[in-house]
Amino acid sequence: MITFFYILNLIFHRIQHLINVILSFQPGILNIRMIWHGKVKKHTSFFIGSSPEFELSLYTLCMLARTNSDCNLEINQSQLPIRTSDVHHMPGLQIGAAYPVL
């Protein structure tokens, strides 16, 4: 008979393996299609495996340096363009979108 603790132990080891696999990857970029409030966005991308502070600092830097255009960065000897756009109907500089371009 399979006990509750056996199943719990099995789940724990699976989760532990999954965490080890995730932590072994270098930060990367994921490009996906998503639906938000019933509207389809064909392509969107975001970082995987990096800190939120890293992402926000990149987006802020690019927004201040190259508003409404691509900001070409080099990270780990790889070119990484970040696209930013300002919210035009609001006064002042406000980030409408900021994302890595693939």
C-alpha positions in Angstrom: 0.0 0.0 0.0 1.3 3.4 -1.0 1.4 5.7 2.0 0.9 9.4 2.1 4.5 10.0 3.1 5.9 7.9 0.2 3.9 10.1 -2.2 5.0 13.3 -0.4 8.6 12.1 -0.6 8.3 11.3 -4.3 6.9 14.7 -5.0 9.6 16.4 -3.0 12.3 14.6 -5.0 10.7 15.6 -8.3 10.5 19.2 -7.3 14.1 19.1 -6.1 15.2 17.7 -9.4 13.2 20.4 -11.3 14.8 23.1 -9.2 18.3 21.7 -9.9 17.6 21.7 -13.6 16.3 25.2 -13.6 19.3 26.5 -11.6 21.7 24.8 -14.0 20.6 27.0 -16.9 22.2 30.3 -17.7 19.9 33.3 -18.0 18.1 33.3 -21.3 15.3 34.9 -23.2 11.9 33.3 -23.9 9.8 34.4 -26.8 6.1 33.4 -26.4 2.6 34.2 -27.7 0.1 35.3 -25.1 -3.5 36.3 -24.6 -4.2 39.2 -22.2 -7.7 40.3 -21.4 -8.9 38.5 -24.6 -6.4 40.2 -26.9 -3.7 38.2 -28.6 -0.1 39.3 -28.6 1.7 37.3 -31.2 5.2 37.8 -29.8 6.4 38.9 -26.5 9.7 38.1 -24.8 11.2 38.2 -21.3 14.3 37.1 -19.4 14.5 33.7 -17.6 17.0 33.1 -14.9 17.9 36.7 -14.1 16.9 38.9 -11.2 14.1 41.4 -11.5 16.5 44.1 -10.5 18.7 43.3 -13.5 15.7 43.4 -15.9 14.4 46.7 -14.4 17.8 48.3 -14.5 18.3 47.4 -18.2 14.8 48.6 -19.1 15.3 51.9 -17.2 18.7 52.5 -18.8 17.4 51.9 -22.3 14.3 54.0 -21.7 16.4 56.9 -20.6 19.0 56.5 -23.3 16.9 55.5 -26.3 13.2 56.2 -25.8 10.9 54.7 -28.5 13.7 52.9 -30.3 16.0 49.9 -29.9 18.8 50.1 -27.4 21.6 47.8 -28.4 23.5 46.3 -25.5 26.3 43.7 -25.3 26.0 41.2 -22.5 28.3 38.2 -22.2 29.7 38.9 -25.6 26.2 38.7 -27.2 24.2 41.5 -28.8 20.9 42.2 -26.9 18.6 44.8 -28.3 16.0 46.1 -25.9 13.0 47.9 -27.4 11.2 50.6 -25.3 8.2 52.8 -25.9 6.8 55.8 -24.0 3.2 56.3 -23.0 2.4 59.2 -25.3 -0.9 60.3 -23.8 0.6 60.8 -20.3 2.8 63.8 -19.4 6.4 63.0 -18.6 8.5 59.9 -19.4 6.6 56.7 -18.6 7.4 53.2 -19.8 4.7 51.8 -21.9 6.7 48.8 -22.9 10.2 47.5 -22.6 11.3 44.0 -23.8 14.2 42.2 -25.4 13.9 41.9 -29.1 14.6 38.5 -30.7 
